[in-house]
């Protein structure tokens, strides 16, 4: 696939916050970006739908990894002005070293206590040293113990500092997982769909965080998934919530279909205080968490 000027211009509009009719975006690149979770699709009426970009960083990563494009706006501007010839643009987007493809499949795992799992029928203990993670490549043959609760952590800092958040998970046996790079693959979701373990999603407590959970996990995992809600979530919302997060975000899933108690609780809390809460606030110092 090659990133044409027309597609690049439409992606730039999406990055600037516009929503475009899917009928104007029928291209293999757009379809691939939707399937990889880079772009979202909302239905309007019986036959119309619009495409939107909910997480700008995912678009940046996609363009870099698939086409070697660091700055979409500069790419479009150079193309329009003729500073970048069509032949050069094609070369950038079709360079064999930049073609779509993943060297590694899999996802990251972490734990602040030893979790005994199996990989290809052999025992493997998940307990990385502080400052390191484990990457599970052969995830199809990776099996956690039935007693483990899988916790998906959206934010990289929270995933790195799980030791400082163990006070949140006193009553469960958690195995932490993270997609990396974000939105580049569905490997984690595929794994979650076949293992029997419960899944908790630990993300931001704002509309954007709920959108990610619902559209990328809940619709696929159904009753085996829940949005993680700490007991003191509302107290943190009152003290450290951000009004700007509330003002600039929207719900991008059908609220009428929400039956999950925790998700309803978070929605009510966000609207009650008119704030959003980023999950980093739960990272505590060693003294605080003891």
N, C-alpha and C positions, 0 to 999 in steps of 0.2 A: 504494500500500500504506500502511496505517496501523498504527502500533505499538500494539497493544492491551495492556491490563494483563496479561492472561494470558501473552502472548508475552514481555513485559518481565520478568515474574517468573521465567520459565524461563531467560531470558538471564542474569538475575542469579545464578541457581543455577549456571549454567555458568561464570560469571565467578568464582564462589567455589570452583571446582575440581570440582564435581560432573559426572558423566556421566549423561545422561538417555536413555532409550529413544527411538529415532527415532519410534516409534509415537505418542508423546506430543508430538511437535514437528512434526507435518505441517502446515506453514503456508508460504505463498509466501515470506515473509521469511526463514524458516529455510533453505529451498531455495536462495534467492539468496545467502545468507551462506555456504553450503557451496560453491556454484559459484564464489564469489569468494575462497575460501580463508580466510574469517574463522573458520569452524567446520570441525572435522574429523569424520570418520565412521569408526568402526571396526566391523568385522563380528564378530558373535558367533554361532557355529553356522551353520546353513544359511539362516535367514530373519530373524534378529534383528540389530539394529545399535544402537550407542549414539553419541550426539553429544557432542563435547567441545570445549573452547576451549583451544588450545595457546598462543596469543599474545594476552594480554589487551589489549595496545595496539591491535591490529587491530580489536577490538570497539569500543573507544572512538572510533577514527577513523570506523568505519562508522556508528555511531549519530549522531555529530556531522554527518557529511556528508550522510546520508540523511534524518535526522529532526530535526536541530538540538538533539539531547539531549547536554548536556555531562556530566551525572552520572546514570547509570542508577539507582543506589540512591535518590537524592533524587527522581527521577521516579516510581519505584514507591511510595515512602513518601508523597509528596504525593497520588498517585492514590488510595492506600488510605485516607488520612485525610480525603479530600474537599477538601483544600486546592486541589487541581487538579481542576476539574470535568471531566466526560467531554467536554463540548463544547470546553473549552480544550485538553484533551489531544489531541483529534482535530485541532484547529486547529494545534497544534505539529507534529504528524506529517504534516499534509497541506498545510502552507504551500507555495504554488507555488514559492517561492524555495528550498525545502528538499527538493523532490522528487528522487528518484534521477535521476541524469544526470550526464555528465561533459562539462565544457566542452572539455577537452583530452584527446586520446588520445595515447599514446606513452610514452616513458621517457627517463631521463637517461643521458647518455654522458659519459665523461671520459677523459683520457689525459695522461700526463706527457711524451709525445713525439708529434710530428705523425703522425696516421694518415689516409692519403688514402682517402676513401670516395666513394661516389656517392649523390646524392639526386635522384630524378627525372631520371636520366641525366646530371647535371652533377656535376663534382668538388666535394667539400667536405672541408676539412681539419679533423679533430677534434683540437684542441689548445687547450682553454680556458685563459685566464689563471688563475693561482692565485687561489682564492677564488670562481671562477665555474664553472658547468657548462654543458653544451649540452643542450637538450631536443629530442628528435626526435619531432615530431608525426606527420608523414607516414611512419611507420615501414614501411609496406608497400612503399614505394619507396626505402628506405634500404638500401644494400648495402656491407658492409665488404670490404676486400681479402681474397682467399683465404688470404693469409699470416697474417691476424690471428686470434688466439685470443680469444674472447669470455669475459670474466671477470665474473660476476655478484657484486656486493658487497652483502651483506645490511646491514651496519652503516653508518649515515650518516657517522659520523666517519671510518671507514676509506675510504669513497668520497671524502670531501672531502680526505683527506690521502694520496692515492695516491703523490705524489712521495716521501713518507717511507717508502714500502714497495716502491720499485722494486727493492731488493736481492733481493726474493723472486722476481722475474720476469725474471732476467737472460737466460734461454735461450729466451724466447718474445717474440712481438710482441703485447702485450696491448691490447685495447680494453675499457674498463671500462663496465659498465652497471648501472643501479639502477632498481628500480621506485619510483615516487613518485606519490601516497602509497602506502605499503606495503599490499599486499593489496587495492587498490582496483580493479585491472583485471588482465586476462590479456594485455595488449598485448605485453609483453616475451616471454612464453611463446609467443604466436602467431608472433612474429618469429623466435624461436630455432628453431621447428619447421620453418621454410621455408628458412632460410639453410644453406649447407653447412659453415659453420665449426664447429670444436669449441667446446664450452662447459665452462668450469671454474667451479665454484661456490665462492666464498670466503665462508665463514660462520663462526659460532662452533663451536669444537671441543668440543661437549657434545651430549647427547642431543637437546636442543631444536633445535640447529643442524642436526643430521643429519635430524631429522624434517622440517624445512622443505625440505631438499634432496631427500629421497626423495619426499615426498608432493606437492611442488609443482613439481619439475623432473624427477627421475630417471624416474618412472613415465611421463612424457610424452616425454622425450627419449632414453631408453634408452641405447644405446652411444655416442651422440654427446656425452654429458655425463659429467663426472667431478668428484668432490669434491676441491678443491685442498688438497694436503697439503705444506706447506713442509718442507724437509729437516730443519730444527731444531725441528719441532713438539713432539717428545717432551721435548726439553730445556726448552722454554718451559713445557710442561705440568708438569714436575717443579718448576720454579722459581716459576712464577706461576699455576699451576692453582688452582681454587677448589673446595674440598670441598663447599660448600653447593650448587653447581650440580649435582653428582653426586647428592646426597642427595634433591633435590626434583624431579628430572626422570626421565622414563621413555621408553623406546623405543616409538614409535608406528608402527612399520612391521615387516613380517615379516622378521626377521633371516635366516631360513632361505633367503630368496630373494636375499640379498646375495652377489654374485660379484665386485663391483668391489674390486680389491686395496686401493686407497687407503682406501675406506670401511671395509673389514675392519680395516685397520691402525689407523684412528682409534678404532673400537669397542674393539679390544683395549687400546689405550693408555689410554682413559678408564677401563676396568674395572681395568686393572693398577694405576693410580695412584689410582683412586677420586676423580678430580677432573674438572672441566670447565674449558675454557679459552676466554675471550672473545677475539675476533679483534683487539680494540683493542691488545692487548699487542704486536702486530707493528708498530705505528706507532713509528718511531724518529726521533730528531733527525737533522738533516742531517749532523752530524758522524759519528753512528753508522752511517748508511746508506751513507756514502761509502767 
